[in-house]
Each structure stands twice: as structure tokens, then as C-alpha cells.
């Protein structure tokens, strides 16, 4: 199971991987020894975004000022799958990271190894160093301040293995100006039928080869970041089978076939594309080269007309009004 099982959202967590050169069971220490130097390896994903990387580095710098005896060594990845593969590979040599950003289903795979991941149950409730602990040198959230549903996603085999310090969901970003230029208004509830209809109309070109909608030679009417999540969402909305908790694969059904054929038709017409084919949705949305982009809410600060110019080539910056809505639904 990969991130395919994360429904309608992109869920990021920090999880405590054992990461030492020993496979002994983790034992809760009696106290924190501030005379000893600790080296912590942290594997993170940053999408090659400089702003996000700066946030990581600043957080590490601030943390090390509070705890001079703890050194954090960060390794950046551009893909969650690569983190997963490296963790799996390194389990055999006991060189896994101490902390990693990952998906819950990835953790389930890590647990196949013996003592590879530390349960956070005892650590979370420690009066001094747990959540909102009295001895912490920073303002920590208490368990009650974490959204229960988000916290539950990190529970595997009745133990807490992850905390939702970085949590996002998917959203539909709409170039309102381009949609209205084609004669449409944005409904309160966006449906797949409406998205496909507007996207097909947006494929029309002028005699000089530019698109009617934006007057440019480049336009992807509808682009989706995660095709895994797209299919999962569609099947879930239709009540179609995907997989069972026991791990039985049920995705191969008539509804899946129909959806793939429909998506394929819109891809052939030029109305639809994906991140893996064309690149990041934000790049097209910010340049006025997409009407609809479905991406994580974690990237909202660089999606749309309000994205900082430092992230967008100034000559490709296009002024327009951005509307953010939940992902499309099916007509009931």
C-alpha cells in the first residue's frame, strides 16, 4: 500500500524512526541528559521550493539555540516515494533516520521490520518532555489542541506512530477571470461534469494558434497534482470499491474502467493533464495558463495571483482573481 490509500488529502506527518545502529526495543529514558551531545537525522520533503527549505532551516536553527547539545542533520527529498524507498532500504543496515516526514501507510510498511519505528505513546504523555511538557523550552501544543481526526490517522495497530505537525488537504484553485471570460459563473458546489464542460470549451484556439481563453500559446485547462488521489476521490464519491482494510485490492472494476476512459478522452483533447506529465499546477495557474488546478492546501501561499513574485518569473505574472473551493463532486 502506498499513498494511494490516503483519501482526498495529502497528509504529512513527523514520525519517530528508530534510526540507531541497534535493533533493540526502545526504552523510555528516565531523564534528558543535557550534558550529552545528540545527533538527529531528519529526512524531509520540500518540493524544491526555496521558501519551504528556508522554513526547515530556520526551525532547526531556532531549535538548536534552545538545545545546543542536539544537532539536527537534514536531508531533503523531492518525492515522498524516495523517502519511503530509502527508509525501507536502510532498515537492513540500521541506518534509518531518527525523524522522517511520511505517510501513514508507509509507516505500516516500516513496521514489518523488528523495532524499526518507535511508538510515541509514552513520549507524548511524558509530563516533562511530552506534548505541552513542563520542561520544554518551546511552546508545544497539547494533545487537546490537535484535531482528533488528524491524530487518529497516525494510529497504527493501536499505537501512535505519527503526529500531524504538517497536515494538508486538497483544494481546487480556480482562475475566476478565465472561467468568466468563457461565459461561465462559478457554482457554489463544483461538479466533475461542470469542470469537464468548461475545460473542453477552454481548448478552443484562435486562428493564430493561441487559446481563446488566455490569448497565449500555452493552456492546460485542468491540471491535477496527484492522480492517485484523483482516482481515489472519484471512486469514493461514486461508492465504488478500491481496497479493503485487510489489503484486498478491489480497484479493478467497471467503474474504474469507465473513469479512466473518461479521463483519457479529456487528456487526448488537451483539456486535462497531470503533474507527472506537465509539471506543477501552480506554475500554470500563476502564469494564467490553467483554469483549474487541484493541489495541496500546503502550497496555497504560492498558488494563484497572490503568489510572491520571487516564486514567479515577473514577465509571466498575470493578474487575476483566484477562487479556492473543495475538490469536485458528482451530481446527486
N, C-alpha and C positions, 0 to 999 in steps of 0.2 A: 504494500500500500504506500502510495506517495501522496503528495499534496492534493491528489485528486479527491480525497475524502473530506477536504475542508470545504464546506458548503457556503456558497455565496460570499465568501470573505477571504481576505488574506490575513492569516493570524500569525503574528510574530511573537516569540517568547524568548526569555532568557532561561536557560536550564543549566543545572549544575552537573557537568560530566565529571567523572572521577579524575581522569587525566593524569594520574600519577604513574610511577613505574611499578606499582604494586596492584594486584587484583584482590587485595584483602577487602573485606567488608568495611564500609565507612563507619567510624565510631565517633559519636558526638564528643568534641573536646570539652574538658572541664572549664577551661578559660581561654581567653585570647592572649597569646604571648606577644606583646608588643616589642620585645627585645629581639625577636627573631625576624629575619627577612623572608618574605614570601614572594614567590614569582608566580603570577597567574597568567595563563594563556587564554585569550578571548578571541573567538572566531566570529566575525560579524559580516553581514551583507550590507553593501552600500550603494548598489546600482551605479557605481562610478560617479555619483553626484558629490561634488566638492563641498556643498553645504552640509550634507549629511555626514561626510567624513569629518568635517570640522567639529560637528556636534559630538561625535565619538571622542575625538582627540581632546576637546575641552573637558568633557566629562571625566576622562581618565586623568587629565592634569589636575582637575579640582579634587578628585578622589585621592590621588597620591599626595596632595598637600595635606589632606586630613589624616592620611595614614602613610607616613613616609617609609615605613618598613614593608609596604606592599607595592610591588612593581607589576604593572599590567602590560602585557605584551600582546598587541592586537594584530590579527591577520585578517585582511579584508578579502571578501569574495564578491563576485558579481552575480552569483546564482546560488539559490538555496540547495539545488541538487548537488552542486560541487561540495558544499559544506557537508552534506549528508554522505556523499561518497568518501570524502576524506576521513570523516569520523569512523565510518564502517571499516575503511582500510586500516586506520591507525589503532583500532581496538586490538588487533592481533599483536601489535608491537608495544602496547601500553603507552602510546604517545598521543592520546586524545586530548582535546583542550579541557581546561578546567571549566570554562563557561562558553556556551555557544548559542547563537540565535538559530532557532529551528522550528519545525512543525511538530505537532503532537504525534502524528503518525510516524515521523522519523524517530522520535523517542521510543516508540513501541518497538521499532526495529533494533535500536541500540540495546534495548533490554534483553534481547536474545542472548547477548553476551553476559557472562557472570560478573556481577559487581561493576558494571561499566557506567551506570548512572546512579547518582546519589538521590535518594528520596529527600524532599525538602520538608517533610512533616515536622520533624524535631527542630530543624533550623528555623522554620517560620515562627514557631511559638516560643522560642527562647526569650526569656524576659529581658536579657541584656542586649543580645545581638539579633534577635528575630525581627519580624515586622514591627516597626514602631518601638524597637527596643530602647531601654533606658540608657544604655552605654553607647549608642550610636552617635557619631559626630556629625550626622546629617539628618535632615528631616525625612524620615521614612514613612510611607503610607502604612496604615494599619490594615489588617485583613478586612475589616468592615468598610474600608474606603475603596476596595477593589470590587468591580462589578462581579457579582456571584457567577453569572453565566460564563464570563471570561475566565474566571479562576477555575471553574469546573472543566474547562477544555484542557487544562494541564494535569488532570487527574487520570492516571492510567493504572489499571489493576489495583484500584482503591488507594493509591498513593499519589501525593502531589509531586510531580516531577518538573513542573514549569510554572513560571509566573508571567502574567501578561503585561510586562513593562512596556512592550511595544506592540500595540494591538490596533488593527485597522480592519476596515471592511471595503467592499467595492462600491463605487458610485458611478453614475452616468453623468459625464460632463458634456454640456450642450452649447454649441455656438449659436446663441439665440438669433443673432443678426442674419446668419446664413439661412437658418431654418425659415425665418420670416420672409427673407428675400425670395424664397421658393413658393411663398403663398401659404405657408402653414403657421399655425399657432401651437404653442406647447401645451398639451393637455395636462391636467392635474396628475393623472396616472398614465405613465408611459407604457405602451404595449409593444410587443415584438412586431406585430403587424404594422403599427404606425412607424416604428423605426425602419423596417424594411421598405415600406412605401416611400418614405421621404428619402431614404438612401438611394433607391433606384432612380428617383426623379433627379437627384443630385449628380448622377453620372452623365447628364446631358452636356454636350460641348457646343461651343461656338464654332463658326466656320474656320477660325484661325487655330483651332485645336485647344483653346483654353476652355475651362469649365465655366458654364453659365453662372454657377453659384458664387464662385470667388474670383473669376477673371484670371486665374492662374493656370499654369500648365500641370500643376500637381494638385490632386484632391483625392483623399480616401474618405468617402462619406462616413463610414462607420468602422472604427478600429477597436479591437478588444485586446487588453493586455494578456489575460490568462485564458487560453482556450480550454484548459482543464476546467476552470471554474464556470466557464460559459456553458459547457455541456452539462455539467453537474446541476447548475441552476435551472436550465431548461427542463431536464428530466425530473427534477424535484417539483417544479411548478406543475408539470403535467401528471405527477403522481406515478411516473414510470419507474421501474426498478433500476438500481445502479449496482449496489452490493449489499451484503448483509453484515451484521456485526460479527458473525462467525468467519467472515472473509470470503464468502461465496460470491463470485463475480456474476452479475446479472445484467450487465450493460448491453450484451448482445441481444437486442430485441427489435421489434418492428419500429417502435417509437424512436429509438436511436438512429436507425437507418433513415427514417423519414426526416429527422432533424439534420443529419449530415448531408443528405441530398439537397435540402432547402438551403443550408449554409453554403454548400458547394455552388449552387446556382448563383447566389448573390456574390460569391467570390469571383466567379467567371465574368460576371457583368461589370466588375470593378466597384461594386457598391460596398464591399466588405473586405477587410484584411485583418491580420493579427500582428502582434509584437514580433513573433518569430520570423514572420515573412517580411515585414516592412520597417520595424523599429518601434521605439517608444511612442505611445499615443500622444503624450504631451508635446513631442516635437512637432507633430502635425497640427494639433489643436492650437498651440501657441502661434503657429505661422499662418493660421486661417486656412489650413489645408485639410480640415476634418470638421464635420458637423457634429458627430457623436464620438466620444471616447470613453470607454469603460476602463477604469484603473482604480488603484487603491486610494483610499482617503488619506493615507500616509503621505501621498505625493500632492496633496491639494495645494500646497504653497507654491508649486511650480506648474500647476495646471491652469490653463486659461489666460485671460487677458491680464490678470493681476500678478502673473509670474514675474519675478525680478528680471530686469534687463540683463543682469550678469549671467543668467542661465539661457538667454535667447539672443541670437545674433540680431543686432539692432536693426539691420536692413530687412530682416524678415518679421519684425514685430508688427502685428496687425491689431488695431484696436477693435474690440467687440465685447459684447456683454455675454458673460458666462453664466449658465444656469446649471446647478447641481441637483440631481434627482436620484432616487433609488434605481436599481437596475430594472430593465423592462419586465413586464408581467404578461401573462396570456389573458386574453379576453375570457371572462367567465360567462 
